[in-house]
Amino acid sequence: MNGIFVPVPDTIFSWPVLAICLMILLTLPFINRLMMPEPDQIIEISPEQLGAVEAVAIKGDTPAERIEYSRVPTLALGFASIGRCEARTQGYYGILHRYVYLVWVSV
C-alpha cells in the first residue's frame, strides 16, 4: 500500500458504520417477532406422523453419479487450492507439511 495506512477509527469504528450496527441490533428482534406465526396457526406434529426414515442406497450407475458421490474430486480441488496458496508463501516444505497434516485430519 506504499506506506499509506487508514486508521481503524476511520473504518470499522466510524459513526456511519456504528449507527448501522446499532440500528440492526435494535430492530432485528422486533422484525423477527413480527415474522413469527400466530400461536393458533402453528401445527405441531409428532415423530410418529413422520414415519420411519429409511436409508437410501447411493447408486453409481453412470460415471457422473460416481464422481458426484465421490470425495476424491473435492479433496483434490481443496488440496490443489491450498497447495497454490502455500507455494506462494512457504515453499515446497511448507506444502509437504500442510498436505501431510490435512490427509491425517481428513482420515
C-alpha positions as CSV (number, residue, x, y, z in Angstrom):
1,M,0.0,0.0,0.0
2,N,3.0,2.3,-0.4
3,G,3.2,3.2,3.3
4,I,-0.4,4.5,3.4
5,F,-2.4,3.4,6.5
6,V,-6.0,4.1,7.3
7,P,-6.7,4.3,11.0
8,V,-9.2,1.9,12.5
9,P,-11.5,4.7,13.8
10,D,-11.9,5.9,10.2
11,T,-13.0,2.5,9.0
12,I,-14.9,0.0,11.2
13,F,-15.4,2.4,14.1
14,S,-16.7,5.3,12.1
15,W,-20.0,6.8,13.1
16,P,-22.0,5.7,10.0
17,V,-20.9,2.1,10.5
18,L,-21.7,2.1,14.2
19,A,-25.1,3.7,13.5
20,I,-26.0,1.0,11.0
21,C,-24.9,-1.8,13.5
22,L,-26.9,-0.1,16.3
23,M,-30.0,0.1,14.1
24,I,-29.7,-3.6,13.1
25,L,-29.3,-4.6,16.7
26,L,-32.3,-2.7,17.8
27,T,-34.7,-3.5,15.0
28,L,-33.9,-7.1,14.2
29,P,-35.5,-8.7,17.3
30,F,-38.8,-6.9,16.5
31,I,-38.7,-7.8,12.8
32,N,-38.1,-11.5,13.7
33,R,-41.0,-11.4,16.2
34,L,-43.3,-10.0,13.6
35,M,-42.4,-12.8,11.2
36,M,-43.4,-15.5,13.6
37,P,-46.9,-17.1,13.0
38,E,-49.7,-16.6,15.5
39,P,-50.0,-19.4,18.1
40,D,-53.3,-20.6,16.6
41,Q,-51.6,-21.1,13.2
42,I,-48.9,-23.4,14.5
43,I,-49.4,-27.1,13.8
44,E,-47.2,-29.4,15.7
45,I,-46.5,-33.0,14.5
46,S,-45.1,-35.9,16.4
47,P,-42.3,-38.2,15.2
48,E,-44.9,-41.0,14.6
49,Q,-46.6,-38.9,12.0
50,L,-43.3,-38.5,10.1
51,G,-42.9,-42.3,9.7
52,A,-39.8,-44.4,9.7
53,V,-36.8,-43.0,8.0
54,E,-35.3,-45.4,5.5
55,A,-31.6,-45.4,4.5
56,V,-31.3,-44.8,0.8
57,A,-28.5,-46.6,-1.1
58,I,-26.4,-44.4,-3.3
59,K,-26.0,-45.9,-6.7
60,G,-23.2,-45.1,-9.0
61,D,-24.6,-46.3,-12.3
62,T,-23.1,-43.6,-14.5
63,P,-19.6,-42.0,-14.4
64,A,-21.3,-38.7,-13.5
65,E,-23.0,-40.2,-10.5
66,R,-19.8,-41.9,-9.3
67,I,-17.9,-38.6,-9.5
68,E,-20.8,-36.8,-7.8
69,Y,-20.8,-39.1,-4.7
70,S,-17.1,-39.5,-4.5
71,R,-14.9,-37.5,-2.1
72,V,-11.9,-37.6,-4.4
73,P,-12.7,-34.6,-6.7
74,T,-13.5,-32.4,-3.7
75,L,-10.3,-33.3,-1.8
76,A,-8.2,-32.9,-5.0
77,L,-9.6,-29.5,-5.6
78,G,-9.1,-28.5,-2.0
79,F,-5.5,-29.8,-1.9
80,A,-4.7,-28.0,-5.2
81,S,-6.0,-24.7,-4.0
82,I,-4.3,-25.0,-0.6
83,G,-1.1,-26.0,-2.3
84,R,-1.2,-23.0,-4.6
85,C,-1.6,-20.6,-1.7
86,E,1.1,-22.4,0.4
87,A,3.5,-22.4,-2.6
88,R,3.3,-18.6,-2.8
89,T,4.1,-18.2,0.9
90,Q,6.1,-21.1,2.3
91,G,7.8,-23.0,-0.5
92,Y,7.9,-26.8,-1.0
93,Y,8.5,-28.0,2.6
94,G,5.6,-25.9,3.9
95,I,3.3,-27.5,1.3
96,L,4.5,-31.0,2.1
97,H,3.9,-30.4,5.8
98,R,0.4,-29.0,5.2
99,Y,-0.6,-31.9,2.9
100,V,0.5,-34.5,5.5
101,Y,-1.5,-32.7,8.2
102,L,-4.6,-32.4,6.0
103,V,-4.5,-36.0,5.0
104,W,-4.1,-37.0,8.6
105,V,-7.0,-34.8,9.7
106,S,-9.4,-35.9,6.9
107,V,-9.0,-39.6,7.6
